[in-house]
Amino acid sequence: MEYDYLIVGAGLFGSVFAYEANKAGKKCLVIDKRAHAGGNIYCENVNDINVHKYGAHIFHTSNKDIWDYVNQFAEFNRYTNSPVANYHGELYNLPFNMNTFYQLWGVKTPAEAQAKIKTQVDKLGITEPTNLEEQALSLVGEDIYHKLIKGYTEKQWGRPAKELPAFIIKRLPLRFTFDNNYFDDKYQGIPVGGYNKIIDKMLDGIEVRLNTDYFGQKDYFDGLATKIVYTGMIDQFYQYRFGKLEYRSLRFEHEHLPVSNYQGNAVVNYTDAETPFTRIIEHKHFEFGSQPETVITREYPNEWTDKEEPYYPINDTRNTEVYQQYKELAASEKNVIFGGRLAEYKYYDMHHVIAHALKKVRTELNLAINVNA
């Protein structure tokens, strides 16, 4: 065997695994079908603006081990995610907090806001929600639901909220403070210079082949390494033996504009049903850019097909049952390690991906594990 590990996918999981294995003296080959490494956290530099090509990625975690780990590859700025919601031209702060409640109802104290929500929830009398709409209404009432949840959610999932399972929204955080910070995590920021800096350092000194389709030459690649680290779609690995898993996809429409500031915020969500996209991202605000121009991205949710990129697993009953069959097959593999969002059919934030990759590679290499996955 020419390599100890063939790593299929140069995204965050594959890059962490390759970095740790290489550091331990293992010879790795990383391949990826895209023309660049980094997976969905890849950034394209457009006139000194780091454009998040596959949607906004804000690093956040409360795990100090993970924060320290990622900071060895890049310096992080102090960016705090504070999105704004646009509902037919009305602007509201997110997440739902006292600023939002004041904008909705003019209330100025937590007691007033709590009373307003309670009155709306009690009036509906929903005790056993049977779908997402009833679940959301039973948590926040009609005003918040209809202005800030319904349209956005139905666009995101491509179906009416009444047809979506209630468990998708287990809870809706309500903050009775004037705090627009979207995340509760202790650590948060954007790498100065973009995420490519992290991936480039992780893969430094490791052989990487881009524009390379694993399934186009599977037998050849399988014969190159002692073990395979697979981060692609698990159903594709098994040739869809139990059927195809379903996803939601995204389409990104990038626009370069000759203005210094288009919307005044990195992320603006469009929560009405009529606007076809879910949000506009203005990338320069992630790094407090002062360039005389800007780049924005409109994000359109799509139904997933084989020709689309899979983004969000649809973890409903049918897909969960199908995935469990693939998971059982994967557990019996002695020379294949499955990891990441597609291989585990689970949506992960970046800090979760890193933690899981570290746990798997350190278990594989019999090294001490000092992070919580």
Residue pairs with C-beta under 8 A, 6 or more apart in sequence:
1 223
1 224
1 225
1 226
2 27
2 29
2 224
2 225
3 27
3 28
3 29
3 224
3 225
3 226
4 21
4 26
4 27
4 28
4 225
4 226
4 227
5 17
5 18
5 21
5 26
5 27
5 28
5 29
5 225
5 226
5 227
5 228
5 229
6 28
6 29
6 31
6 221
6 222
6 224
6 225
6 227
6 228
6 229
7 14
7 17
7 18
7 28
7 29
7 30
7 31
7 228
7 229
7 231
8 14
8 31
8 32
8 214
8 221
8 228
8 229
8 230
8 231
8 232
9 30
9 31
9 32
9 39
9 230
9 231
9 232
9 340
10 30
10 31
10 32
10 34
10 36
10 37
10 38
10 39
10 199
10 203
10 208
10 210
11 32
11 38
11 39
11 40
11 41
11 231
11 340
11 353
12 38
12 39
12 41
12 199
12 340
12 350
12 353
12 354
12 357
13 231
13 339
13 340
13 341
13 353
13 356
13 357
14 30
14 32
14 39
14 229
14 231
14 339
14 340
14 357
15 30
15 37
15 38
15 198
15 199
15 202
15 203
16 202
16 353
16 354
16 357
16 358
16 361
17 229
17 337
17 339
17 357
17 360
17 361
18 28
18 30
18 202
18 203
18 206
18 229
19 202
19 203
19 206
20 357
20 358
20 361
20 362
20 365
20 367
21 28
21 361
21 364
21 365
22 28
22 205
22 206
24 365
24 367
26 365
28 206
28 207
29 206
29 207
29 208
29 209
29 224
29 225
30 37
30 203
30 206
30 207
30 208
30 209
31 208
31 209
31 210
31 212
31 214
31 221
32 39
32 208
32 209
32 210
32 212
33 211
33 212
33 213
33 214
34 42
34 210
34 211
35 210
35 211
36 42
36 210
37 199
37 200
37 203
37 208
37 210
38 195
38 196
38 199
39 54
40 54
40 55
40 57
40 311
41 52
41 54
41 57
41 195
41 198
41 199
41 350
42 53
42 54
42 195
42 196
42 199
43 50
43 51
43 52
43 53
43 194
43 195
43 196
44 50
44 51
44 53
45 51
45 194
46 256
46 295
47 256
47 291
47 293
47 295
48 289
48 291
49 283
49 284
49 289
49 291
49 293
49 294
49 295
50 193
50 194
50 195
50 196
50 283
50 286
50 287
51 254
51 283
51 295
51 297
52 195
52 281
52 283
52 286
52 297
53 252
53 254
54 250
54 252
54 309
55 250
55 252
55 281
55 297
55 299
55 311
56 266
56 267
56 279
56 281
56 286
57 195
57 350
58 79
58 81
58 183
58 188
58 189
58 190
58 286
59 70
59 76
59 187
59 188
59 189
59 190
59 191
59 350
59 351
60 81
60 183
60 185
60 187
60 188
60 349
60 351
61 67
61 185
61 186
61 187
61 349
61 351
62 184
62 185
62 186
62 187
63 351
63 355
63 371
63 372
64 186
64 187
65 370
65 371
65 372
66 351
66 354
66 355
66 371
67 186
67 187
67 351
69 354
69 358
69 371
70 76
70 198
70 351
70 354
73 191
73 197
73 198
73 201
73 202
74 191
74 192
74 193
74 195
74 197
74 198
74 201
75 191
75 192
76 189
76 190
76 191
76 192
77 189
77 190
77 191
77 192
77 287
77 288
78 189
79 188
79 189
79 190
79 266
79 286
79 287
79 288
80 181
80 182
80 188
81 181
81 182
81 183
81 188
81 266
81 267
82 93
82 94
82 180
82 181
82 182
82 265
83 94
83 182
83 265
83 266
83 267
83 268
83 269
83 279
84 91
84 92
84 93
84 94
84 265
84 267
84 268
84 269
85 91
85 92
85 93
85 94
85 147
85 148
85 152
85 268
85 269
85 270
85 271
86 268
86 269
86 270
86 271
86 272
86 275
87 147
87 148
87 151
87 270
87 271
87 272
88 272
88 274
90 103
90 147
91 103
92 99
92 100
92 103
92 104
92 147
92 148
93 99
93 100
93 103
93 180
94 100
94 148
94 180
94 182
94 269
95 173
95 175
95 180
95 182
96 140
96 144
96 148
96 172
96 173
96 174
96 175
97 174
97 175
97 176
97 177
97 178
97 179
97 180
98 110
98 113
98 175
98 176
98 177
98 178
98 179
99 178
99 180
100 144
100 148
101 107
101 112
101 113
101 116
102 108
104 143
104 144
104 147
105 112
105 113
105 116
105 143
107 113
107 116
110 176
110 177
113 176
114 176
116 141
117 140
117 141
117 144
117 174
119 141
120 140
120 141
120 142
120 143
121 137
121 138
121 139
121 140
121 141
123 141
124 137
124 138
124 141
124 142
126 134
126 137
126 138
127 138
129 135
129 137
129 138
129 166
130 166
131 161
131 162
131 163
131 164
131 165
131 166
132 153
132 161
132 162
132 164
132 165
132 166
132 168
132 169
133 145
133 150
133 160
133 161
133 162
133 164
134 162
134 166
135 166
135 167
135 168
135 169
136 145
136 149
136 150
136 153
136 161
136 169
136 172
137 145
139 169
139 171
139 172
140 149
140 172
140 174
144 172
147 271
148 271
149 161
149 172
149 271
150 161
150 271
150 273
151 270
151 271
151 272
151 273
151 274
151 275
152 269
152 270
152 271
152 278
153 161
153 164
154 160
154 161
154 273
155 273
155 276
155 277
155 278
155 301
156 248
156 278
156 301
157 164
157 168
157 248
157 301
158 248
158 301
158 302
158 303
165 316
165 317
181 188
190 286
190 287
191 197
191 198
192 287
194 287
214 221
214 232
215 236
221 228
222 228
226 335
227 335
227 336
227 337
227 364
228 335
228 336
228 337
229 336
229 337
229 339
230 237
230 336
230 337
230 338
230 339
230 343
231 338
231 339
231 340
231 342
231 343
232 342
232 343
233 245
233 310
233 342
233 343
234 245
234 323
234 326
234 327
234 330
234 338
234 342
234 343
234 344
234 345
235 241
235 242
235 243
235 244
235 245
235 322
235 326
237 336
237 338
237 343
238 326
238 329
241 325
241 326
241 329
242 322
242 325
242 326
243 322
245 313
245 314
245 319
245 322
245 323
245 326
245 345
246 304
246 313
246 314
246 318
246 319
247 304
247 310
247 311
247 312
247 313
247 314
248 301
248 302
248 303
248 304
248 311
248 312
248 314
249 301
249 302
249 303
249 304
249 305
249 308
249 309
249 310
249 311
250 299
250 300
250 301
250 302
250 309
250 311
251 299
251 300
251 301
251 302
252 297
252 298
252 299
252 300
253 277
253 297
253 298
253 299
253 300
254 295
254 296
254 297
255 295
255 296
255 297
255 298
256 293
256 294
256 295
257 293
257 294
257 295
257 296
258 292
258 293
259 293
259 294
260 290
260 291
260 292
260 293
260 294
261 282
261 294
262 280
262 282
262 294
262 296
263 280
263 282
263 296
264 285
265 282
265 285
266 281
266 282
266 283
266 285
266 286
267 279
267 280
267 281
267 282
268 279
268 280
268 282
269 278
269 279
270 277
270 278
270 279
270 280
276 300
277 298
277 299
277 300
278 299
278 300
278 301
279 298
279 299
280 296
280 297
280 298
280 299
281 296
281 297
281 299
282 294
282 295
282 296
283 289
283 294
283 295
283 296
283 297
284 291
284 294
284 295
302 308
304 310
304 311
310 342
312 347
313 319
313 341
313 345
313 346
313 347
315 345
315 346
319 345
323 345
326 345
330 336
330 338
330 343
337 360
337 364
338 344
339 356
339 357
339 360
340 348
340 353
340 356
340 357
341 347
341 348
341 353
344 356
348 356
352 373
354 371
355 371
355 372
355 373
356 373
358 369
358 371
358 373
359 369
359 371
359 373
361 367
362 368
362 369
363 369
